[in-house]
Amino acid sequence: MCYASNYMPSWLFASLMSATFAALVSILAKVGMKGVDSNLATAIRTVIILVFAWGISIADGSIQSIAKLSTTNWVFLILSGVATGVSWLFYFRALDLTDATRVVPIDRLSLVLAVIMAVIFLHEKLTWATAAGSVLITFGVLVIALFSR
């Protein structure tokens, strides 16, 4: 389902689309949550995502491979789902408590945390560029979160 051209690798296109829609999440959620409890907002969003994701899986036929999932697949996909849910609950609560311009940068520290966890748990190689970029992102988040009021 990735539509990249000869000029852009599929992974880059998908990554840019992910970032674009992740940014839209913050803006749309902040507007949609006005006067709504953050847990209820998370529940409504989750139902939409559930229907959307299953619809795509059914439409593209990938649902047929569900029987091939191993116990390890199930355990880690379930844990990932729980982590997603907990993240959303805290994210929506934070959006309910303050401006998106304060919440979003701190939430994006997930990138740095994911790099650290990938190195520790997945034994991925940490390059100087990844380390330097992570440090710059961390400083950028701190500048935005602490000094942009």
LINPE-V543137 format. One record per backbone hydrogen bond with DSSP energy under -0.5 kcal/mol. CO is the residue of the C=O (numbers start at 1). NH is the residue of the N-H. E is the energy in kcal/mol with one decimal. If there is no record, write none. Layout:
# LINPE-V543137
co = (CO & CO)
nh = (NH & NH)
e = (E & E)
This chain:
# LINPE-V543137
co = (1 & 2 & 5 & 9 & 10 & 11 & 12 & 13 & 14 & 15 & 16 & 17 & 18 & 19 & 20 & 21 & 22 & 23 & 24 & 25 & 26 & 27 & 28 & 29 & 31 & 33 & 37 & 38 & 39 & 40 & 41 & 42 & 43 & 44 & 45 & 46 & 47 & 48 & 49 & 50 & 51 & 52 & 53 & 54 & 55 & 56 & 57 & 57 & 58 & 61 & 62 & 63 & 64 & 65 & 66 & 70 & 71 & 72 & 73 & 74 & 75 & 76 & 77 & 78 & 79 & 80 & 81 & 82 & 83 & 84 & 85 & 86 & 87 & 88 & 89 & 90 & 91 & 92 & 93 & 94 & 99 & 99 & 100 & 102 & 103 & 104 & 106 & 107 & 108 & 109 & 110 & 111 & 112 & 113 & 114 & 115 & 116 & 117 & 117 & 118 & 118 & 125 & 127 & 128 & 129 & 130 & 131 & 132 & 133 & 134 & 135 & 136 & 137 & 138 & 139 & 140 & 141 & 142 & 143 & 144)
nh = (3 & 4 & 8 & 13 & 14 & 15 & 16 & 17 & 18 & 19 & 20 & 21 & 22 & 23 & 24 & 25 & 26 & 27 & 28 & 29 & 30 & 31 & 32 & 33 & 34 & 36 & 41 & 42 & 43 & 44 & 45 & 46 & 47 & 48 & 49 & 50 & 51 & 52 & 53 & 54 & 55 & 56 & 57 & 58 & 59 & 60 & 62 & 63 & 61 & 64 & 65 & 66 & 67 & 68 & 69 & 74 & 75 & 76 & 77 & 78 & 79 & 80 & 81 & 82 & 83 & 84 & 85 & 86 & 87 & 88 & 89 & 90 & 91 & 92 & 93 & 94 & 95 & 96 & 97 & 98 & 102 & 103 & 104 & 106 & 107 & 108 & 109 & 110 & 111 & 113 & 114 & 115 & 116 & 117 & 118 & 119 & 120 & 121 & 122 & 122 & 124 & 127 & 131 & 132 & 133 & 134 & 135 & 136 & 137 & 138 & 139 & 140 & 141 & 142 & 143 & 144 & 145 & 146 & 147 & 148)
e = (-0.5 & -0.8 & -0.9 & -2.2 & -2.7 & -2.1 & -2.6 & -2.4 & -2.3 & -2.4 & -2.3 & -2.7 & -2.4 & -2.1 & -1.9 & -1.9 & -1.2 & -1.5 & -3.2 & -2.7 & -2.1 & -1.8 & -2.7 & -2.1 & -1.1 & -3.4 & -2.5 & -2.1 & -2.2 & -2.6 & -2.4 & -2.4 & -2.0 & -1.9 & -2.4 & -2.6 & -2.4 & -2.7 & -3.2 & -2.3 & -2.3 & -2.2 & -2.3 & -2.5 & -2.7 & -2.6 & -0.5 & -1.7 & -0.7 & -1.5 & -1.6 & -1.7 & -0.6 & -1.3 & -1.3 & -2.4 & -2.9 & -2.5 & -2.5 & -2.6 & -2.5 & -2.2 & -2.2 & -2.5 & -2.6 & -2.5 & -2.5 & -2.6 & -2.5 & -2.7 & -2.3 & -2.2 & -2.7 & -3.1 & -1.8 & -2.6 & -2.5 & -1.9 & -1.5 & -1.7 & -1.4 & -1.8 & -2.7 & -0.9 & -2.7 & -2.0 & -1.6 & -1.8 & -1.8 & -2.7 & -2.7 & -2.0 & -2.4 & -2.7 & -2.5 & -2.1 & -2.3 & -3.2 & -0.8 & -0.9 & -2.0 & -0.7 & -2.4 & -2.9 & -2.7 & -2.3 & -2.2 & -2.5 & -2.6 & -2.4 & -2.5 & -2.7 & -2.9 & -2.3 & -2.5 & -2.6 & -3.1 & -2.5 & -2.1 & -1.1)
